[in-house]
């Protein structure tokens, strides 16, 4: 007898689990007795354990994302696993599993250039996630306290708070190191050697190496990968932290104050002379020992009050030091709002307001640590003005403008006067007639989410 699998509702099949309904009551391959080597559970078997695979499946399903080279979507993953699970697990155990090439995707960077992403198939993403869930607890204790990227219970906001602490302690200069195409230039042999320091299961390591060398598909042509951990895979962030841990240890051994978030690293020193010396020494180590490439054009030394780090910069007023969004981040915010509220898009006001809410919710969630109340108030009014402009544009004809203004309780004479106005949409959006008709309360009633109120709540939590 086997204990019945727990489900969200008693008597319901295990929807969303790797274990299939047809196999209930039958021992799955993943739930066989764990292979033991010298009394210890092999890491590969931990990866393939039913609970670990179920958790990996759920994570990939929750994250969603595009299909890989095979075209399989996350919604098609469960039917595939029901039919091919045993074959998949057997192939992994016997070393016959070969990940498919990642699909190359080019994403424009905000400051120009192209970021290359590699999209693995959904099945490969699930296996990678299962590997991460076993590797993370092994390597987490070995990581530096100054590393904040892609780690449990750590984030960019904490990184910026640490940067602010260093500035307040007198470290007024910063060494901002930019690694050129970091994820595409990681040396495989060095990386595998670092993994071997903590992992002794060779079958496990061979599987990691297969993912590293799975290749890239570009326009139907397969290119081998001899270096790099393509951005887009579940395994890449963890491997990137493993690779740069030796750099973290070097900085710690020299007593440096630093903050690293994935491949973004800022080192805080007391003088410009020290900053230039540290930049030279770090460049020598990164290029000589880790075989990486430092982008000398983007790597800078200067003041944290001006340089951008993780989208933020610091500011100082009197004795107070604070965190603010960098000017480039502000510009990107406004550019995105302009794009959403563009008069040429031809979307309903409901769709526009929904897109605005989704975007501003994410933006405020990230930047709510910053001190920017006055900016948010100004943004709020500016966005409302753009919504008024959008609505006015939708009321294309004089008759439609006249009828809508009357409906919104503008006196008939004034409604007719403004309906026939030849002023531009942006100018009218700030006029008496639209601020009286399309009031803040009215905009809220049709779905505009006040970003000032949301910012105040989020900022107070920091």
VEXLUM-324222 format. One line per field, with one value per residue (C-alpha): x, y, z negated; residue number from 1; residue in three letters. Coordinates in pm, 1 decimal, padded with zeros to 6 digits. Layout:
BEGIN
u = X, ...
v = Y, ...
w = Z, ...
nr = NUM, ...
rest = Ala, ...
***
This chain:
BEGIN
u = 00000.0, 00119.2, 00010.9, -00228.8, -00076.6, -00190.2, -00387.0, -00548.1, -00887.5, -00953.5, -01029.7, -00894.3, -00606.8, -00267.1, -00300.8, 00025.8, 00239.7, 00492.3, 00332.6, 00037.9, -00314.1, -00288.9, 00003.3, -00167.6, -00095.4, 00202.0, 00561.9, 00699.5, 01057.3, 01130.2, 01004.8, 01211.3, 01447.7, 01722.7, 02050.2, 02315.1, 02685.6, 02889.2, 02575.6, 02516.1, 02239.1, 02373.3, 02310.0, 02167.2, 01904.8, 01816.8, 01762.1, 01536.0, 01340.9, 00968.0, 00924.3, 01214.7, 01085.1, 00732.6, 00865.7, 01072.1, 00770.2, 00557.3, 00825.2, 00864.6, 00486.7, 00448.7, 00725.5, 00576.2, 00790.0, 00833.0, 00881.8, 01225.5, 01345.1, 01093.5, 00794.8, 00657.6, 00476.7, 00452.3, 00089.3, 00196.9, 00459.2, 00235.4, 00076.4, 00426.2, 00554.1, 00259.4, 00357.6, 00738.8, 00834.9, 00981.5, 01182.4, 01312.2, 01427.0, 01586.2, 01782.9, 01911.9, 02018.5, 02199.4, 02371.0, 02179.4, 01987.0, 02104.8, 01957.9, 01834.9, 02001.9, 01874.8, 01680.9, 01865.7, 01666.3, 01802.2, 01674.6, 01757.1, 01933.7, 01792.6, 02125.8, 02184.9, 02331.1, 02183.4, 02149.9, 02164.2, 01926.0, 01907.4, 01563.8, 01585.3, 01296.6, 01044.3, 01162.0, 01522.9, 01410.0, 01244.5, 01558.6, 01773.0, 01540.2, 01563.6, 01944.7, 01928.7, 01712.8, 01980.6, 02284.9, 02161.9, 02172.9, 02522.7, 02675.7, 02473.0, 02692.4, 03003.8, 02883.4, 02994.9, 02775.9, 02836.7, 02672.1, 02301.9, 02198.0, 01984.9, 02002.7, 01722.4, 01596.1, 01832.7, 01753.8, 01868.7, 01710.2, 01930.2, 02232.2, 02155.8, 02110.7, 02455.7, 02601.1, 02444.3, 02602.2, 02947.3, 02906.3, 02799.5, 03108.0, 03330.8, 03382.2, 03299.8, 03446.3, 03327.6, 03484.4, 03207.8, 03320.2, 03132.7, 03193.9, 03146.9, 02902.4, 02969.2, 02717.5, 02855.7, 03223.4, 03233.8, 03508.1, 03352.1, 03657.8, 03714.2, 03345.5, 03331.4, 03642.8, 03468.6, 03160.0, 03380.5, 03510.0, 03171.7, 03017.1, 03174.1, 02898.5, 03042.6, 02707.0, 02567.9, 02864.0, 02836.6, 02473.9, 02572.0, 02841.6, 02586.8, 02369.3, 02671.6, 02757.6, 02404.1, 02456.5, 02256.7, 02002.1, 02002.5, 01775.4, 01764.4, 02144.0, 02309.2, 02618.7, 02823.4, 02884.6, 03242.0, 03204.3, 02934.0, 02615.6, 02339.8, 02109.5, 01755.5, 01823.8, 01728.6, 02081.1, 02274.7, 02222.5, 02348.1, 02647.4, 02732.7, 02747.4, 02964.5, 03204.6, 03245.6, 03279.0, 03658.9, 03654.8, 03444.5, 03697.9, 03983.2, 03809.1, 03736.4, 04096.8, 04208.8, 03958.0, 03749.9, 03393.9, 03191.6, 02844.5, 02791.6, 02464.7, 02532.9, 02788.6, 02731.3, 02997.2, 03067.7, 03372.2, 03375.5, 03700.8, 03804.8, 03996.4, 04018.1, 04375.0, 04263.6, 03978.0, 04212.8, 04448.5, 04162.2, 04023.2, 04361.4, 04406.8, 04052.5, 04079.6, 04404.6, 04245.4, 03920.0, 04090.4, 04393.8, 04253.6, 03885.3, 03928.8, 03659.9, 03657.1, 03625.1, 03450.3, 03691.0, 03452.8, 03171.2, 03380.5, 03425.3, 03552.8, 03368.0, 03109.2, 02804.2, 02606.0, 02627.4, 02707.6, 02419.4, 02404.4, 02109.8, 01904.6, 01970.7, 02215.0, 02274.2, 02206.8, 02318.1, 02138.6, 02314.9, 02400.2, 02146.1, 02235.2, 01952.2, 01868.2, 01699.3, 01626.3, 01900.0, 01808.0, 01829.3, 01574.7, 01342.8, 01375.1, 01294.4, 00988.4, 00851.6, 00935.2, 00742.4, 00438.4, 00446.0, 00448.2, 00155.4, -00053.2, 00039.3, -00258.2, -00165.2, -00221.0, -00593.8, -00673.2, -00963.0, -00911.5, -00966.0, -00672.1, -00453.4, -00530.4, -00465.1, -00125.5, -00038.7, -00126.2, 00079.0, 00382.5, 00367.4, 00306.9, 00629.3, 00823.3, 00709.8, 00775.6, 01138.4, 01199.3, 00985.8, 01303.0, 01397.3, 01312.5, 01104.8, 00771.6, 00775.2, 00867.9, 00585.4, 00333.7, 00453.6, 00444.0, 00090.8, -00036.2, 00156.4, 00007.8, -00342.7, -00284.9, -00180.6, -00497.3, -00710.0, -00531.3, -00597.4, -00970.8, -00999.4, -00835.6, -01087.9, -01372.3, -01271.4, -01577.3, -01720.2, -02050.6, -01879.2, -01682.3, -01993.2, -02199.5, -01928.4, -01862.3, -02234.7, -02250.2, -01967.8, -02169.4, -02004.5, -02259.5, -02398.2, -02250.8, -01901.9, -01926.6, -02006.1, -01728.7, -01460.7, -01591.1, -01514.9, -01172.6, -00882.0, -00620.5, -00398.8, -00482.4, -00189.8, -00276.6, -00642.7, -00552.9, -00437.4, -00730.9, -01008.2, -01270.3, -01094.2, -00973.1, -01336.3, -01492.3, -01230.6, -01162.0, -00921.7, -01224.0, -01362.7, -01031.9, -01017.6, -01372.5, -01275.5, -00965.7, -00674.2, -00465.5, -00321.0, 00056.8, 00107.4, -00097.1, 00074.0, 00420.0, 00346.0, 00237.5, 00534.6, 00792.4, 00672.1, 00743.0, 01113.5
v = 00000.0, 00350.0, 00674.2, 00861.9, 01163.8, 01489.2, 01721.9, 02060.9, 01889.6, 01547.2, 01291.1, 01503.3, 01389.4, 01550.9, 01823.8, 02004.9, 01715.8, 01511.3, 01194.3, 01098.5, 01006.5, 00675.5, 00573.5, 00634.3, 00342.8, 00235.6, 00316.1, 00569.2, 00553.0, 00873.5, 00722.3, 00403.1, 00343.0, 00606.6, 00471.6, 00486.7, 00521.4, 00455.5, 00519.4, 00862.8, 00963.9, 01054.2, 01409.5, 01294.6, 01091.0, 01396.3, 01582.4, 01305.7, 01257.8, 01293.1, 01582.6, 01775.3, 01723.7, 01824.6, 02145.7, 02215.6, 02156.7, 02396.4, 02665.5, 02643.6, 02640.9, 02943.4, 03139.0, 03072.2, 03205.4, 03130.0, 02790.8, 02659.6, 02516.2, 02227.7, 02464.5, 02302.5, 02548.0, 02526.5, 02415.7, 02121.6, 02009.8, 01802.1, 01589.4, 01519.8, 01417.6, 01186.3, 00993.5, 01018.5, 01060.8, 00712.7, 00732.6, 01079.5, 00970.7, 00651.6, 00845.6, 01090.1, 00808.4, 00625.7, 00939.1, 00930.5, 01254.0, 01533.2, 01882.2, 02052.4, 02370.5, 02697.1, 02931.0, 03259.0, 03573.6, 03926.8, 04185.7, 04556.5, 04710.5, 05038.1, 05215.1, 05066.3, 04737.9, 04390.0, 04142.0, 03781.2, 03544.9, 03168.1, 03011.5, 02640.3, 02401.9, 02373.5, 02020.1, 02137.5, 02428.5, 02183.3, 01968.6, 02279.4, 02397.9, 02056.6, 02088.2, 02437.7, 02318.2, 02066.5, 02286.2, 02604.8, 02473.4, 02332.8, 02654.9, 02914.8, 02892.5, 02946.0, 03274.9, 03615.1, 03827.8, 04107.7, 03911.5, 03990.5, 03870.1, 03559.7, 03439.3, 03342.9, 03631.5, 03879.0, 04152.8, 04473.1, 04690.7, 04529.8, 04583.4, 04955.3, 04982.9, 04827.7, 05074.5, 05361.4, 05231.0, 05227.4, 05584.4, 05700.1, 05529.5, 05752.1, 05542.6, 05827.2, 05687.3, 05385.1, 05146.1, 05042.0, 04732.0, 04635.1, 04286.2, 04260.6, 03980.7, 03808.0, 03525.1, 03444.9, 03433.1, 03211.6, 02950.7, 02602.7, 02421.5, 02679.5, 02668.5, 02287.3, 02292.2, 02530.4, 02307.3, 02003.7, 02174.3, 02108.0, 01835.0, 01489.6, 01317.4, 01283.6, 01191.4, 01516.1, 01714.6, 01551.0, 01661.1, 02021.9, 02010.2, 01885.6, 02189.8, 02417.5, 02261.3, 02213.2, 02471.0, 02765.0, 02762.7, 03079.2, 03096.9, 02718.6, 02681.0, 02509.3, 02672.9, 02490.3, 02658.2, 02630.3, 02897.5, 03087.7, 03011.4, 03160.5, 03405.3, 03270.7, 02929.1, 02846.8, 02724.1, 03026.7, 03267.6, 03013.6, 02916.1, 03284.1, 03330.7, 03020.5, 03153.7, 03498.8, 03375.5, 03356.4, 03726.0, 03801.7, 03618.8, 03816.8, 04144.3, 04025.3, 03915.4, 04267.8, 04426.5, 04595.5, 04716.3, 04601.0, 04510.3, 04259.9, 04176.8, 03903.0, 04059.9, 04416.0, 04497.8, 04822.9, 04854.0, 05145.2, 05318.8, 05642.6, 05822.3, 05854.9, 05728.0, 05412.9, 05372.6, 05376.2, 05127.2, 04890.8, 04915.4, 04812.4, 04521.7, 04390.2, 04410.6, 04213.0, 03938.9, 03913.2, 03896.2, 03695.4, 03443.7, 03418.8, 03469.1, 03738.6, 04065.8, 04399.3, 04665.1, 04955.1, 05205.0, 05136.8, 05058.3, 05380.0, 05531.6, 05822.2, 05923.3, 05710.3, 06035.4, 06030.7, 05677.0, 05437.1, 05104.6, 04867.5, 05161.0, 05374.2, 05637.1, 05799.9, 06162.5, 06383.6, 06680.1, 06825.0, 06535.7, 06299.7, 06037.3, 05876.4, 05653.1, 05778.4, 05642.2, 05734.8, 05990.7, 05723.4, 05515.6, 05816.0, 05871.2, 05506.3, 05527.4, 05826.1, 05675.3, 05360.8, 05559.5, 05761.2, 05439.7, 05290.8, 05608.1, 05685.4, 05824.0, 05604.3, 05269.7, 05246.6, 05060.4, 05103.3, 05317.8, 05006.2, 04830.7, 05138.6, 05170.2, 04799.2, 04820.3, 05126.5, 04948.6, 04640.8, 04852.2, 05096.8, 04816.0, 04646.5, 04973.6, 05094.5, 04752.8, 04782.3, 05153.8, 05201.3, 05199.7, 05534.0, 05874.8, 06029.7, 06146.7, 06477.6, 06298.2, 06047.6, 06327.9, 06496.0, 06162.7, 06104.7, 06434.6, 06388.9, 06040.9, 06171.3, 06444.8, 06185.3, 05984.5, 06296.2, 06359.1, 05999.8, 06027.9, 06361.9, 06205.7, 05920.5, 06171.2, 06253.1, 06437.6, 06762.5, 06588.7, 06318.9, 06578.0, 06787.9, 06489.5, 06360.1, 06698.2, 06744.6, 06392.5, 06491.2, 06792.7, 07071.2, 07347.3, 07322.7, 07651.2, 07572.0, 07216.1, 07344.9, 07605.2, 07350.9, 07080.8, 07318.2, 07418.4, 07392.5, 07363.6, 07056.7, 06749.6, 06791.9, 07157.4, 07082.4, 06795.3, 07058.6, 07293.5, 07396.6, 07194.3, 06856.9, 06897.2, 06980.6, 06698.0, 06422.9, 06473.8, 06263.9, 06090.5, 06009.4, 05867.6, 05649.7, 05528.0, 05401.6, 05220.2, 05458.8, 05338.0, 05630.1, 05572.8, 05826.9, 05620.4, 05298.4, 05452.1, 05581.4, 05236.1, 05058.1, 05316.3, 05302.6, 04928.6, 05000.4
w = 00000.0, 00082.0, -00078.1, 00148.6, 00318.5, 00159.4, 00385.5, 00349.9, 00329.2, 00188.9, 00456.9, 00743.6, 00967.7, 00926.2, 01185.9, 01237.2, 01114.1, 01307.8, 01169.5, 01391.5, 01290.3, 01478.0, 01257.1, 00923.7, 00698.3, 00914.4, 00824.5, 01071.8, 01189.1, 00997.7, 00670.7, 00679.8, 00393.0, 00403.5, 00532.3, 00264.0, 00302.3, -00008.9, -00210.9, -00060.1, 00176.7, 00521.8, 00630.8, 00962.6, 00778.3, 00572.2, 00898.2, 01030.4, 00709.6, 00768.8, 00523.8, 00676.2, 01030.1, 00929.5, 00774.2, 01088.2, 01313.2, 01108.3, 01119.1, 01497.3, 01545.6, 01318.4, 01494.6, 01837.1, 02117.5, 02484.8, 02645.6, 02739.1, 03069.8, 03051.3, 03028.3, 02711.4, 02481.3, 02103.6, 02139.2, 02355.3, 02104.4, 01875.8, 02152.7, 02286.3, 01942.5, 01883.9, 02193.3, 02187.6, 01821.6, 01769.8, 02092.3, 01997.2, 01650.9, 01780.6, 02042.4, 01781.0, 01549.5, 01829.6, 01961.1, 02288.6, 02231.7, 02462.3, 02412.4, 02726.0, 02855.3, 02712.4, 02938.5, 02987.8, 02911.7, 02946.6, 02698.6, 02750.6, 02451.4, 02314.9, 02368.6, 02713.4, 02829.2, 02823.7, 02538.3, 02657.2, 02481.6, 02519.4, 02474.1, 02382.3, 02448.5, 02165.8, 02081.6, 02064.1, 01846.2, 01608.7, 01582.5, 01534.3, 01258.4, 01091.4, 01101.7, 00951.9, 00661.4, 00566.9, 00639.7, 00470.1, 00110.1, 00173.0, 00303.5, 00114.5, -00200.8, 00014.2, 00167.8, 00047.4, -00175.8, 00076.7, 00360.7, 00406.3, 00751.8, 00812.6, 00453.9, 00213.5, -00001.0, 00167.1, 00416.2, 00583.0, 00313.6, 00048.1, 00272.0, 00295.2, -00082.3, -00125.4, 00127.9, -00066.7, -00390.2, -00233.2, -00107.1, -00453.3, -00599.9, -00387.3, -00074.9, 00162.8, 00485.1, 00676.1, 00924.5, 01164.1, 01356.4, 01672.1, 01810.5, 02186.6, 02279.3, 01948.3, 01985.4, 02330.5, 02227.8, 01916.3, 01957.3, 01936.9, 01800.9, 01526.4, 01435.3, 01418.6, 01200.9, 00960.0, 00949.3, 00875.5, 00562.1, 00400.8, 00620.0, 00648.5, 00846.0, 01197.9, 01356.5, 01218.0, 01354.1, 01696.4, 01715.7, 01636.6, 01904.2, 02158.3, 02091.4, 02132.0, 02467.6, 02603.1, 02878.4, 03013.3, 03295.3, 03508.6, 03813.7, 03833.5, 03816.4, 03518.0, 03370.1, 03104.8, 02769.7, 02647.7, 02380.7, 02193.4, 02002.0, 02220.8, 02047.1, 02042.6, 01892.0, 01533.3, 01458.4, 01586.8, 01292.0, 01037.2, 01252.2, 01299.9, 00923.1, 00883.6, 01147.4, 00989.1, 00630.3, 00666.5, 00763.9, 00455.5, 00237.4, 00391.2, 00306.7, -00046.7, -00100.9, -00012.5, -00249.1, 00020.4, -00029.7, 00268.2, 00390.5, 00670.5, 00844.9, 01102.7, 01342.0, 01213.1, 00953.9, 00769.4, 00542.5, 00294.4, 00201.5, 00031.3, 00309.0, 00684.1, 00678.2, 00497.7, 00744.3, 01042.3, 00875.9, 00791.0, 01144.5, 01289.7, 01046.4, 01095.0, 01473.1, 01459.6, 01246.1, 01439.0, 01776.7, 01672.2, 01424.4, 01519.3, 01896.7, 01905.7, 02097.1, 01915.4, 02122.1, 02080.2, 02241.1, 01994.4, 01685.7, 01488.8, 01167.0, 01013.1, 00758.2, 00669.3, 00678.0, 01058.9, 01175.0, 01234.2, 01047.5, 01091.3, 01222.7, 00912.2, 00793.4, 00455.9, 00363.6, 00078.1, -00078.4, -00379.8, -00607.6, -00453.0, -00194.7, -00000.4, 00293.6, 00609.4, 00958.2, 01201.2, 01466.2, 01735.8, 01542.9, 01522.0, 01896.1, 01971.0, 01744.5, 01932.6, 02271.3, 02181.3, 02061.5, 02384.2, 02583.6, 02389.2, 02418.9, 02778.8, 02974.6, 03272.0, 03099.1, 03155.6, 02833.9, 02595.1, 02287.1, 02074.8, 02242.6, 02204.4, 01832.3, 01778.0, 01951.8, 01745.3, 01422.2, 01509.7, 01603.3, 01311.8, 01061.8, 01165.9, 01186.3, 00843.8, 00693.2, 00800.6, 00738.3, 00424.7, 00213.3, 00371.1, 00225.9, 00503.0, 00362.4, 00550.6, 00875.1, 00830.7, 00772.9, 01093.8, 01281.9, 01159.0, 01298.0, 01621.5, 01677.7, 01608.7, 01865.2, 02122.3, 02049.8, 02097.8, 02425.7, 02533.2, 02455.9, 02635.4, 02938.9, 02924.7, 02938.7, 03293.6, 03419.3, 03293.0, 03216.4, 03007.5, 02810.8, 02756.5, 02636.4, 02405.6, 02249.8, 02182.0, 02033.4, 01800.8, 01680.3, 01877.4, 01955.6, 02308.6, 02426.3, 02299.1, 02431.2, 02780.5, 02762.6, 02664.2, 02900.1, 03186.7, 03054.4, 03297.6, 03022.6, 03023.4, 02815.8, 02576.0, 02512.1, 02451.0, 02216.6, 01965.8, 02024.5, 01788.0, 01970.8, 01946.7, 01588.5, 01495.4, 01698.7, 01687.3, 01318.8, 01112.5, 00959.4, 01302.4, 01422.5, 01110.4, 01179.0, 01526.0, 01399.0, 01346.8, 01052.5, 00854.9, 00845.9, 00565.0, 00322.1, 00427.1, 00392.8, 00042.2, -00073.0, 00086.0, -00024.6, -00384.6, -00388.8, -00330.5
nr = 1, 2, 3, 4, 5, 6, 7, 8, 9, 10, 11, 12, 13, 14, 15, 16, 17, 18, 19, 20, 21, 22, 23, 24, 25, 26, 27, 28, 29, 30, 31, 32, 33, 34, 35, 36, 37, 38, 39, 40, 41, 42, 43, 44, 45, 46, 47, 48, 49, 50, 51, 52, 53, 54, 55, 56, 57, 58, 59, 60, 61, 62, 63, 64, 65, 66, 67, 68, 69, 70, 71, 72, 73, 74, 75, 76, 77, 78, 79, 80, 81, 82, 83, 84, 85, 86, 87, 88, 89, 90, 91, 92, 93, 94, 95, 96, 97, 98, 99, 100, 101, 102, 103, 104, 105, 106, 107, 108, 109, 110, 111, 112, 113, 114, 115, 116, 117, 118, 119, 120, 121, 122, 123, 124, 125, 126, 127, 128, 129, 130, 131, 132, 133, 134, 135, 136, 137, 138, 139, 140, 141, 142, 143, 144, 145, 146, 147, 148, 149, 150, 151, 152, 153, 154, 155, 156, 157, 158, 159, 160, 161, 162, 163, 164, 165, 166, 167, 168, 169, 170, 171, 172, 173, 174, 175, 176, 177, 178, 179, 180, 181, 182, 183, 184, 185, 186, 187, 188, 189, 190, 191, 192, 193, 194, 195, 196, 197, 198, 199, 200, 201, 202, 203, 204, 205, 206, 207, 208, 209, 210, 211, 212, 213, 214, 215, 216, 217, 218, 219, 220, 221, 222, 223, 224, 225, 226, 227, 228, 229, 230, 231, 232, 233, 234, 235, 236, 237, 238, 239, 240, 241, 242, 243, 244, 245, 246, 247, 248, 249, 250, 251, 252, 253, 254, 255, 256, 257, 258, 259, 260, 261, 262, 263, 264, 265, 266, 267, 268, 269, 270, 271, 272, 273, 274, 275, 276, 277, 278, 279, 280, 281, 282, 283, 284, 285, 286, 287, 288, 289, 290, 291, 292, 293, 294, 295, 296, 297, 298, 299, 300, 301, 302, 303, 304, 305, 306, 307, 308, 309, 310, 311, 312, 313, 314, 315, 316, 317, 318, 319, 320, 321, 322, 323, 324, 325, 326, 327, 328, 329, 330, 331, 332, 333, 334, 335, 336, 337, 338, 339, 340, 341, 342, 343, 344, 345, 346, 347, 348, 349, 350, 351, 352, 353, 354, 355, 356, 357, 358, 359, 360, 361, 362, 363, 364, 365, 366, 367, 368, 369, 370, 371, 372, 373, 374, 375, 376, 377, 378, 379, 380, 381, 382, 383, 384, 385, 386, 387, 388, 389, 390, 391, 392, 393, 394, 395, 396, 397, 398, 399, 400, 401, 402, 403, 404, 405, 406, 407, 408, 409, 410, 411, 412, 413, 414, 415, 416, 417, 418, 419, 420, 421, 422, 423, 424, 425, 426, 427, 428, 429, 430, 431, 432, 433, 434, 435, 436, 437, 438, 439, 440, 441, 442, 443, 444, 445, 446, 447, 448, 449, 450, 451, 452, 453, 454, 455, 456, 457, 458, 459, 460, 461, 462
rest = Unk, Unk, Unk, Unk, Unk, Unk, Unk, Unk, Unk, Unk, Unk, Unk, Unk, Unk, Unk, Unk, Unk, Unk, Unk, Unk, Unk, Unk, Unk, Unk, Unk, Unk, Unk, Unk, Unk, Unk, Unk, Unk, Unk, Unk, Unk, Unk, Unk, Unk, Unk, Unk, Unk, Unk, Unk, Unk, Unk, Unk, Unk, Unk, Unk, Unk, Unk, Unk, Unk, Unk, Unk, Unk, Unk, Unk, Unk, Unk, Unk, Unk, Unk, Unk, Unk, Unk, Unk, Unk, Unk, Unk, Unk, Unk, Unk, Unk, Unk, Unk, Unk, Unk, Unk, Unk, Unk, Unk, Unk, Unk, Unk, Unk, Unk, Unk, Unk, Unk, Unk, Unk, Unk, Unk, Unk, Unk, Unk, Unk, Unk, Unk, Unk, Unk, Unk, Unk, Unk, Unk, Unk, Unk, Unk, Unk, Unk, Unk, Unk, Unk, Unk, Unk, Unk, Unk, Unk, Unk, Unk, Unk, Unk, Unk, Unk, Unk, Unk, Unk, Unk, Unk, Unk, Unk, Unk, Unk, Unk, Unk, Unk, Unk, Unk, Unk, Unk, Unk, Unk, Unk, Unk, Unk, Unk, Unk, Unk, Unk, Unk, Unk, Unk, Unk, Unk, Unk, Unk, Unk, Unk, Unk, Unk, Unk, Unk, Unk, Unk, Unk, Unk, Unk, Unk, Unk, Unk, Unk, Unk, Unk, Unk, Unk, Unk, Unk, Unk, Unk, Unk, Unk, Unk, Unk, Unk, Unk, Unk, Unk, Unk, Unk, Unk, Unk, Unk, Unk, Unk, Unk, Unk, Unk, Unk, Unk, Unk, Unk, Unk, Unk, Unk, Unk, Unk, Unk, Unk, Unk, Unk, Unk, Unk, Unk, Unk, Unk, Unk, Unk, Unk, Unk, Unk, Unk, Unk, Unk, Unk, Unk, Unk, Unk, Unk, Unk, Unk, Unk, Unk, Unk, Unk, Unk, Unk, Unk, Unk, Unk, Unk, Unk, Unk, Unk, Unk, Unk, Unk, Unk, Unk, Unk, Unk, Unk, Unk, Unk, Unk, Unk, Unk, Unk, Unk, Unk, Unk, Unk, Unk, Unk, Unk, Unk, Unk, Unk, Unk, Unk, Unk, Unk, Unk, Unk, Unk, Unk, Unk, Unk, Unk, Unk, Unk, Unk, Unk, Unk, Unk, Unk, Unk, Unk, Unk, Unk, Unk, Unk, Unk, Unk, Unk, Unk, Unk, Unk, Unk, Unk, Unk, Unk, Unk, Unk, Unk, Unk, Unk, Unk, Unk, Unk, Unk, Unk, Unk, Unk, Unk, Unk, Unk, Unk, Unk, Unk, Unk, Unk, Unk, Unk, Unk, Unk, Unk, Unk, Unk, Unk, Unk, Unk, Unk, Unk, Unk, Unk, Unk, Unk, Unk, Unk, Unk, Unk, Unk, Unk, Unk, Unk, Unk, Unk, Unk, Unk, Unk, Unk, Unk, Unk, Unk, Unk, Unk, Unk, Unk, Unk, Unk, Unk, Unk, Unk, Unk, Unk, Unk, Unk, Unk, Unk, Unk, Unk, Unk, Unk, Unk, Unk, Unk, Unk, Unk, Unk, Unk, Unk, Unk, Unk, Unk, Unk, Unk, Unk, Unk, Unk, Unk, Unk, Unk, Unk, Unk, Unk, Unk, Unk, Unk, Unk, Unk, Unk, Unk, Unk, Unk, Unk, Unk, Unk, Unk, Unk, Unk, Unk, Unk, Unk, Unk, Unk, Unk, Unk, Unk, Unk, Unk, Unk, Unk, Unk, Unk, Unk, Unk, Unk, Unk, Unk, Unk, Unk, Unk, Unk, Unk, Unk, Unk, Unk, Unk, Unk, Unk, Unk, Unk, Unk, Unk, Unk, Unk, Unk, Unk, Unk, Unk, Unk, Unk, Unk, Unk, Unk, Unk, Unk, Unk, Unk, Unk, Unk
***
